[in-house]
């Protein structure tokens, strides 16, 4: 199950940060996960199957707040973060995707 908040009703914005990793071994991932657990604005840490390895879902006050989080991530984990993409989510579809349903 996944709790979805009506984030547009608050003074926060919803962002997804896709992390493209390098030299990403289990020990370094554990350190990253522990760091992410300390971020009060992080709602989901997703390990991806796409071109990026990690996706973070954050609710932040503004772009300045987001930039400070991303800058801190790059400072602390620059040895394993190759690059990243940031996406502002303005609306989220709710529902199930069932690829096997006819």
N, CA, C and O atoms as a GROMACS GRO file, in nm:
protein
  408
    1UNK      N    1   0.084  -0.118   0.000
    1UNK     CA    2   0.000   0.000   0.000
    1UNK      C    3   0.088   0.123   0.000
    1UNK      O    4   0.203   0.120   0.043
    2UNK      N    5   0.032   0.232  -0.048
    2UNK     CA    6   0.106   0.357  -0.056
    2UNK      C    7   0.013   0.470  -0.016
    2UNK      O    8  -0.095   0.484  -0.073
    3UNK      N    9   0.055   0.550   0.079
    3UNK     CA   10  -0.021   0.666   0.122
    3UNK      C   11   0.008   0.780   0.026
    3UNK      O   12   0.124   0.814   0.003
    4UNK      N   13  -0.096   0.838  -0.029
    4UNK     CA   14  -0.079   0.951  -0.119
    4UNK      C   15  -0.144   1.073  -0.055
    4UNK      O   16  -0.264   1.074  -0.028
    5UNK      N   17  -0.064   1.175  -0.031
    5UNK     CA   18  -0.114   1.297   0.029
    5UNK      C   19  -0.158   1.392  -0.080
    5UNK      O   20  -0.102   1.390  -0.190
    6UNK      N   21  -0.255   1.475  -0.051
    6UNK     CA   22  -0.295   1.579  -0.145
    6UNK      C   23  -0.195   1.693  -0.136
    6UNK      O   24  -0.224   1.798  -0.080
    7UNK      N   25  -0.076   1.672  -0.192
    7UNK     CA   26   0.034   1.766  -0.173
    7UNK      C   27   0.006   1.903  -0.231
    7UNK      O   28   0.067   2.001  -0.188
    8UNK      N   29  -0.082   1.914  -0.329
    8UNK     CA   30  -0.114   2.045  -0.385
    8UNK      C   31  -0.193   2.132  -0.289
    8UNK      O   32  -0.207   2.253  -0.310
    9UNK      N   33  -0.244   2.072  -0.183
    9UNK     CA   34  -0.322   2.147  -0.086
    9UNK      C   35  -0.236   2.210   0.022
    9UNK      O   36  -0.287   2.279   0.110
   10UNK      N   37  -0.107   2.188   0.017
   10UNK     CA   38  -0.016   2.239   0.119
   10UNK      C   39   0.083   2.334   0.055
   10UNK      O   40   0.085   2.350  -0.068
   11UNK      N   41   0.164   2.397   0.136
   11UNK     CA   42   0.263   2.492   0.086
   11UNK      C   43   0.392   2.422   0.047
   11UNK      O   44   0.500   2.480   0.059
   12UNK      N   45   0.383   2.300   0.001
   12UNK     CA   46   0.499   2.223  -0.040
   12UNK      C   47   0.483   2.178  -0.184
   12UNK      O   48   0.371   2.166  -0.234
   13UNK      N   49   0.596   2.154  -0.250
   13UNK     CA   50   0.595   2.102  -0.387
   13UNK      C   51   0.650   1.961  -0.386
   13UNK      O   52   0.734   1.925  -0.303
   14UNK      N   53   0.602   1.882  -0.479
   14UNK     CA   54   0.641   1.741  -0.490
   14UNK      C   55   0.742   1.728  -0.603
   14UNK      O   56   0.712   1.764  -0.717
   15UNK      N   57   0.860   1.677  -0.572
   15UNK     CA   58   0.966   1.656  -0.670
   15UNK      C   59   1.010   1.511  -0.669
   15UNK      O   60   1.007   1.444  -0.566
   16UNK      N   61   1.052   1.465  -0.787
   16UNK     CA   62   1.120   1.336  -0.798
   16UNK      C   63   1.262   1.365  -0.844
   16UNK      O   64   1.284   1.443  -0.936
   17UNK      N   65   1.358   1.301  -0.778
   17UNK     CA   66   1.498   1.316  -0.814
   17UNK      C   67   1.547   1.177  -0.854
   17UNK      O   68   1.552   1.086  -0.772
   18UNK      N   69   1.585   1.164  -0.981
   18UNK     CA   70   1.637   1.037  -1.033
   18UNK      C   71   1.789   1.041  -1.026
   18UNK      O   72   1.852   1.131  -1.081
   19UNK      N   73   1.846   0.943  -0.957
   19UNK     CA   74   1.992   0.938  -0.940
   19UNK      C   75   2.052   0.831  -1.031
   19UNK      O   76   2.011   0.715  -1.028
   20UNK      N   77   2.148   0.872  -1.110
   20UNK     CA   78   2.224   0.782  -1.197
   20UNK      C   79   2.356   0.756  -1.125
   20UNK      O   80   2.432   0.850  -1.099
   21UNK      N   81   2.384   0.632  -1.093
   21UNK     CA   82   2.494   0.599  -1.004
   21UNK      C   83   2.619   0.550  -1.079
   21UNK      O   84   2.612   0.509  -1.195
   22UNK      N   85   2.731   0.554  -1.009
   22UNK     CA   86   2.858   0.496  -1.055
   22UNK      C   87   2.924   0.432  -0.934
   22UNK      O   88   2.906   0.480  -0.822
   23UNK      N   89   2.999   0.327  -0.954
   23UNK     CA   90   3.067   0.258  -0.843
   23UNK      C   91   2.970   0.230  -0.729
   23UNK      O   92   3.004   0.248  -0.612
   24UNK      N   93   2.852   0.185  -0.763
   24UNK     CA   94   2.744   0.170  -0.666
   24UNK      C   95   2.740   0.027  -0.615
   24UNK      O   96   2.679  -0.061  -0.676
   25UNK      N   97   2.806   0.004  -0.503
   25UNK     CA   98   2.810  -0.129  -0.441
   25UNK      C   99   2.720  -0.129  -0.318
   25UNK      O  100   2.680  -0.024  -0.269
   26UNK      N  101   2.687  -0.248  -0.271
   26UNK     CA  102   2.592  -0.264  -0.161
   26UNK      C  103   2.630  -0.182  -0.037
   26UNK      O  104   2.543  -0.121   0.025
   27UNK      N  105   2.756  -0.180  -0.001
   27UNK     CA  106   2.799  -0.107   0.118
   27UNK      C  107   2.770   0.043   0.104
   27UNK      O  108   2.726   0.107   0.200
   28UNK      N  109   2.795   0.098  -0.014
   28UNK     CA  110   2.770   0.240  -0.036
   28UNK      C  111   2.620   0.269  -0.042
   28UNK      O  112   2.575   0.375  -0.001
   29UNK      N  113   2.544   0.174  -0.095
   29UNK     CA  114   2.400   0.192  -0.098
   29UNK      C  115   2.343   0.197   0.044
   29UNK      O  116   2.254   0.277   0.072
   30UNK      N  117   2.394   0.113   0.132
   30UNK     CA  118   2.347   0.113   0.271
   30UNK      C  119   2.371   0.249   0.337
   30UNK      O  120   2.286   0.297   0.412
   31UNK      N  121   2.486   0.309   0.310
   31UNK     CA  122   2.517   0.441   0.366
   31UNK      C  123   2.420   0.545   0.309
   31UNK      O  124   2.372   0.631   0.383
   32UNK      N  125   2.392   0.538   0.180
   32UNK     CA  126   2.298   0.630   0.117
   32UNK      C  127   2.158   0.613   0.176
   32UNK      O  128   2.091   0.712   0.205
   33UNK      N  129   2.114   0.490   0.193
   33UNK     CA  130   1.982   0.464   0.251
   33UNK      C  131   1.973   0.521   0.392
   33UNK      O  132   1.874   0.584   0.427
   34UNK      N  133   2.076   0.501   0.471
   34UNK     CA  134   2.076   0.554   0.608
   34UNK      C  135   2.070   0.707   0.608
   34UNK      O  136   2.000   0.767   0.689
   35UNK      N  137   2.144   0.769   0.516
   35UNK     CA  138   2.138   0.914   0.504
   35UNK      C  139   1.997   0.960   0.466
   35UNK      O  140   1.944   1.055   0.524
   36UNK      N  141   1.937   0.891   0.370
   36UNK     CA  142   1.803   0.928   0.325
   36UNK      C  143   1.700   0.915   0.436
   36UNK      O  144   1.602   0.990   0.439
   37UNK      N  145   1.720   0.822   0.526
   37UNK     CA  146   1.628   0.806   0.640
   37UNK      C  147   1.629   0.928   0.731
   37UNK      O  148   1.534   0.949   0.807
   38UNK      N  149   1.734   1.009   0.725
   38UNK     CA  150   1.743   1.128   0.810
   38UNK      C  151   1.675   1.249   0.746
   38UNK      O  152   1.661   1.353   0.812
   39UNK      N  153   1.634   1.237   0.620
   39UNK     CA  154   1.572   1.350   0.550
   39UNK      C  155   1.422   1.355   0.580
   39UNK      O  156   1.348   1.267   0.536
   40UNK      N  157   1.377   1.455   0.654
   40UNK     CA  158   1.236   1.460   0.691
   40UNK      C  159   1.142   1.484   0.573
   40UNK      O  160   1.023   1.454   0.583
   41UNK      N  161   1.194   1.536   0.462
   41UNK     CA  162   1.110   1.566   0.346
   41UNK      C  163   1.108   1.455   0.242
   41UNK      O  164   1.041   1.468   0.140
   42UNK      N  165   1.180   1.348   0.268
   42UNK     CA  166   1.184   1.235   0.176
   42UNK      C  167   1.070   1.140   0.209
   42UNK      O  168   1.059   1.092   0.322
   43UNK      N  169   0.984   1.112   0.110
   43UNK     CA  170   0.871   1.023   0.133
   43UNK      C  171   0.890   0.885   0.074
   43UNK      O  172   0.834   0.788   0.126
   44UNK      N  173   0.968   0.875  -0.032
   44UNK     CA  174   0.993   0.744  -0.091
   44UNK      C  175   1.134   0.736  -0.145
   44UNK      O  176   1.185   0.830  -0.206
   45UNK      N  177   1.195   0.622  -0.121
   45UNK     CA  178   1.325   0.586  -0.179
   45UNK      C  179   1.297   0.463  -0.263
   45UNK      O  180   1.263   0.357  -0.210
   46UNK      N  181   1.311   0.477  -0.394
   46UNK     CA  182   1.277   0.367  -0.483
   46UNK      C  183   1.400   0.322  -0.559
   46UNK      O  184   1.472   0.404  -0.617
   47UNK      N  185   1.424   0.194  -0.559
   47UNK     CA  186   1.534   0.138  -0.637
   47UNK      C  187   1.477   0.104  -0.774
   47UNK      O  188   1.382   0.026  -0.784
   48UNK      N  189   1.533   0.163  -0.878
   48UNK     CA  190   1.474   0.155  -1.011
   48UNK      C  191   1.526   0.043  -1.097
   48UNK      O  192   1.628  -0.020  -1.069
   49UNK      N  193   1.451   0.020  -1.204
   49UNK     CA  194   1.488  -0.078  -1.303
   49UNK      C  195   1.520  -0.007  -1.434
   49UNK      O  196   1.570  -0.069  -1.528
   50UNK      N  197   1.493   0.124  -1.441
   50UNK     CA  198   1.514   0.202  -1.563
   50UNK      C  199   1.658   0.248  -1.576
   50UNK      O  200   1.749   0.189  -1.518
   51UNK      N  201   1.678   0.353  -1.652
   51UNK     CA  202   1.814   0.403  -1.675
   51UNK      C  203   1.876   0.463  -1.548
   51UNK      O  204   1.998   0.475  -1.540
   52UNK      N  205   1.795   0.501  -1.451
   52UNK     CA  206   1.848   0.549  -1.324
   52UNK      C  207   1.834   0.438  -1.222
   52UNK      O  208   1.746   0.352  -1.232
   53UNK      N  209   1.920   0.440  -1.123
   53UNK     CA  210   1.918   0.335  -1.021
   53UNK      C  211   1.829   0.368  -0.902
   53UNK      O  212   1.765   0.280  -0.844
   54UNK      N  213   1.824   0.496  -0.864
   54UNK     CA  214   1.750   0.537  -0.744
   54UNK      C  215   1.659   0.654  -0.780
   54UNK      O  216   1.696   0.743  -0.855
   55UNK      N  217   1.537   0.652  -0.723
   55UNK     CA  218   1.447   0.766  -0.737
   55UNK      C  219   1.402   0.809  -0.598
   55UNK      O  220   1.356   0.727  -0.519
   56UNK      N  221   1.417   0.937  -0.571
   56UNK     CA  222   1.375   0.994  -0.443
   56UNK      C  223   1.251   1.078  -0.466
   56UNK      O  224   1.244   1.154  -0.563
   57UNK      N  225   1.153   1.066  -0.378
   57UNK     CA  226   1.034   1.148  -0.384
   57UNK      C  227   1.035   1.239  -0.262
   57UNK      O  228   1.039   1.193  -0.148
   58UNK      N  229   1.031   1.368  -0.289
   58UNK     CA  230   1.045   1.468  -0.184
   58UNK      C  231   0.932   1.570  -0.188
   58UNK      O  232   0.885   1.607  -0.296
   59UNK      N  233   0.890   1.615  -0.073
   59UNK     CA  234   0.799   1.728  -0.060
   59UNK      C  235   0.881   1.839   0.005
   59UNK      O  236   0.925   1.826   0.119
   60UNK      N  237   0.902   1.947  -0.069
   60UNK     CA  238   0.989   2.055  -0.022
   60UNK      C  239   0.917   2.189  -0.027
   60UNK      O  240   0.817   2.205  -0.097
   61UNK      N  241   0.969   2.285   0.050
   61UNK     CA  242   0.908   2.418   0.058
   61UNK      C  243   0.914   2.493  -0.074
   61UNK      O  244   0.817   2.557  -0.116
   62UNK      N  245   1.031   2.485  -0.140
   62UNK     CA  246   1.052   2.561  -0.264
   62UNK      C  247   1.177   2.507  -0.333
   62UNK      O  248   1.240   2.413  -0.285
   63UNK      N  249   1.211   2.567  -0.447
   63UNK     CA  250   1.328   2.521  -0.523
   63UNK      C  251   1.457   2.537  -0.444
   63UNK      O  252   1.546   2.453  -0.453
   64UNK      N  253   1.467   2.643  -0.368
   64UNK     CA  254   1.588   2.666  -0.287
   64UNK      C  255   1.608   2.552  -0.187
   64UNK      O  256   1.719   2.504  -0.168
   65UNK      N  257   1.499   2.509  -0.126
   65UNK     CA  258   1.503   2.398  -0.031
   65UNK      C  259   1.546   2.269  -0.102
   65UNK      O  260   1.631   2.196  -0.052
   66UNK      N  261   1.488   2.243  -0.220
   66UNK     CA  262   1.525   2.125  -0.299
   66UNK      C  263   1.673   2.131  -0.337
   66UNK      O  264   1.745   2.032  -0.323
   67UNK      N  265   1.718   2.247  -0.384
   67UNK     CA  266   1.858   2.261  -0.424
   67UNK      C  267   1.954   2.235  -0.309
   67UNK      O  268   2.061   2.178  -0.330
   68UNK      N  269   1.918   2.274  -0.188
   68UNK     CA  270   2.006   2.249  -0.074
   68UNK      C  271   2.015   2.099  -0.044
   68UNK      O  272   2.121   2.049  -0.007
   69UNK      N  273   1.904   2.027  -0.060
   69UNK     CA  274   1.905   1.881  -0.038
   69UNK      C  275   1.990   1.813  -0.145
   69UNK      O  276   2.072   1.727  -0.114
   70UNK      N  277   1.970   1.851  -0.271
   70UNK     CA  278   2.046   1.790  -0.381
   70UNK      C  279   2.194   1.824  -0.369
   70UNK      O  280   2.279   1.738  -0.392
   71UNK      N  281   2.225   1.947  -0.333
   71UNK     CA  282   2.365   1.987  -0.315
   71UNK      C  283   2.431   1.904  -0.204
   71UNK      O  284   2.546   1.861  -0.218
   72UNK      N  285   2.359   1.883  -0.096
   72UNK     CA  286   2.412   1.802   0.014
   72UNK      C  287   2.434   1.657  -0.030
   72UNK      O  288   2.535   1.596   0.004
   73UNK      N  289   2.339   1.603  -0.106
   73UNK     CA  290   2.355   1.467  -0.161
   73UNK      C  291   2.480   1.459  -0.248
   73UNK      O  292   2.559   1.366  -0.236
   74UNK      N  293   2.499   1.558  -0.336
   74UNK     CA  294   2.614   1.557  -0.426
   74UNK      C  295   2.745   1.572  -0.348
   74UNK      O  296   2.846   1.512  -0.384
   75UNK      N  297   2.744   1.650  -0.242
   75UNK     CA  298   2.864   1.669  -0.160
   75UNK      C  299   2.900   1.540  -0.087
   75UNK      O  300   3.016   1.498  -0.086
   76UNK      N  301   2.800   1.477  -0.025
   76UNK     CA  302   2.825   1.357   0.055
   76UNK      C  303   2.845   1.231  -0.029
   76UNK      O  304   2.916   1.139   0.012
   77UNK      N  305   2.782   1.226  -0.147
   77UNK     CA  306   2.783   1.104  -0.227
   77UNK      C  307   2.830   1.127  -0.371
   77UNK      O  308   2.792   1.052  -0.461
   78UNK      N  309   2.911   1.227  -0.391
   78UNK     CA  310   2.963   1.258  -0.524
   78UNK      C  311   3.045   1.145  -0.585
   78UNK      O  312   3.058   1.136  -0.707
   79UNK      N  313   3.099   1.058  -0.499
   79UNK     CA  314   3.178   0.945  -0.550
   79UNK      C  315   3.091   0.835  -0.610
   79UNK      O  316   3.141   0.749  -0.682
   80UNK      N  317   2.959   0.838  -0.581
   80UNK     CA  318   2.872   0.734  -0.636
   80UNK      C  319   2.757   0.790  -0.721
   80UNK      O  320   2.691   0.714  -0.791
   81UNK      N  321   2.733   0.920  -0.717
   81UNK     CA  322   2.628   0.981  -0.800
   81UNK      C  323   2.695   1.035  -0.926
   81UNK      O  324   2.773   1.131  -0.920
   82UNK      N  325   2.663   0.974  -1.038
   82UNK     CA  326   2.720   1.018  -1.167
   82UNK      C  327   2.651   1.146  -1.211
   82UNK      O  328   2.717   1.244  -1.244
   83UNK      N  329   2.517   1.145  -1.212
   83UNK     CA  330   2.438   1.262  -1.247
   83UNK      C  331   2.297   1.241  -1.192
   83UNK      O  332   2.268   1.138  -1.131
   84UNK      N  333   2.210   1.338  -1.213
   84UNK     CA  334   2.074   1.328  -1.162
   84UNK      C  335   1.980   1.411  -1.247
   84UNK      O  336   2.023   1.503  -1.317
   85UNK      N  337   1.852   1.378  -1.241
   85UNK     CA  338   1.744   1.455  -1.304
   85UNK      C  339   1.646   1.494  -1.195
   85UNK      O  340   1.624   1.419  -1.100
   86UNK      N  341   1.588   1.612  -1.210
   86UNK     CA  342   1.488   1.660  -1.116
   86UNK      C  343   1.359   1.684  -1.193
   86UNK      O  344   1.360   1.744  -1.300
   87UNK      N  345   1.248   1.638  -1.137
   87UNK     CA  346   1.119   1.656  -1.202
   87UNK      C  347   1.018   1.708  -1.100
   87UNK      O  348   0.999   1.648  -0.994
   88UNK      N  349   0.954   1.819  -1.132
   88UNK     CA  350   0.845   1.871  -1.051
   88UNK      C  351   0.718   1.796  -1.089
   88UNK      O  352   0.682   1.790  -1.206
   89UNK      N  353   0.651   1.740  -0.990
   89UNK     CA  354   0.527   1.666  -1.015
   89UNK      C  355   0.412   1.759  -0.979
   89UNK      O  356   0.397   1.801  -0.864
   90UNK      N  357   0.330   1.790  -1.079
   90UNK     CA  358   0.218   1.881  -1.054
   90UNK      C  359   0.087   1.808  -1.033
   90UNK      O  360  -0.008   1.863  -0.978
   91UNK      N  361   0.083   1.682  -1.078
   91UNK     CA  362  -0.037   1.601  -1.060
   91UNK      C  363   0.005   1.455  -1.065
   91UNK      O  364   0.093   1.418  -1.143
   92UNK      N  365  -0.056   1.374  -0.983
   92UNK     CA  366  -0.022   1.233  -0.980
   92UNK      C  367  -0.148   1.151  -1.004
   92UNK      O  368  -0.248   1.166  -0.934
   93UNK      N  369  -0.141   1.065  -1.104
   93UNK     CA  370  -0.254   0.978  -1.132
   93UNK      C  371  -0.259   0.868  -1.027
   93UNK      O  372  -0.156   0.813  -0.988
   94UNK      N  373  -0.376   0.836  -0.984
   94UNK     CA  374  -0.394   0.731  -0.884
   94UNK      C  375  -0.467   0.616  -0.950
   94UNK      O  376  -0.567   0.635  -1.019
   95UNK      N  377  -0.416   0.497  -0.930
   95UNK     CA  378  -0.479   0.379  -0.988
   95UNK      C  379  -0.380   0.266  -0.997
   95UNK      O  380  -0.265   0.278  -0.954
   96UNK      N  381  -0.425   0.157  -1.050
   96UNK     CA  382  -0.341   0.038  -1.064
   96UNK      C  383  -0.306   0.016  -1.209
   96UNK      O  384  -0.388   0.040  -1.298
   97UNK      N  385  -0.186  -0.029  -1.232
   97UNK     CA  386  -0.143  -0.071  -1.364
   97UNK      C  387  -0.133  -0.223  -1.362
   97UNK      O  388  -0.050  -0.280  -1.291
   98UNK      N  389  -0.218  -0.286  -1.440
   98UNK     CA  390  -0.217  -0.431  -1.446
   98UNK      C  391  -0.188  -0.469  -1.590
   98UNK      O  392  -0.276  -0.462  -1.676
   99UNK      N  393  -0.066  -0.509  -1.617
   99UNK     CA  394  -0.024  -0.544  -1.752
   99UNK      C  395  -0.081  -0.676  -1.801
   99UNK      O  396  -0.076  -0.706  -1.921
  100UNK      N  397  -0.135  -0.755  -1.710
  100UNK     CA  398  -0.185  -0.888  -1.746
  100UNK      C  399  -0.337  -0.891  -1.761
  100UNK      O  400  -0.394  -0.995  -1.795
  101UNK      N  401  -0.401  -0.782  -1.737
  101UNK     CA  402  -0.547  -0.774  -1.747
  101UNK      C  403  -0.586  -0.757  -1.894
  101UNK      O  404  -0.526  -0.675  -1.965
  102UNK      N  405  -0.682  -0.831  -1.939
  102UNK     CA  406  -0.725  -0.822  -2.081
  102UNK      C  407  -0.847  -0.738  -2.093
  102UNK      O  408  -0.898  -0.718  -2.203
   0.00000   0.00000   0.00000
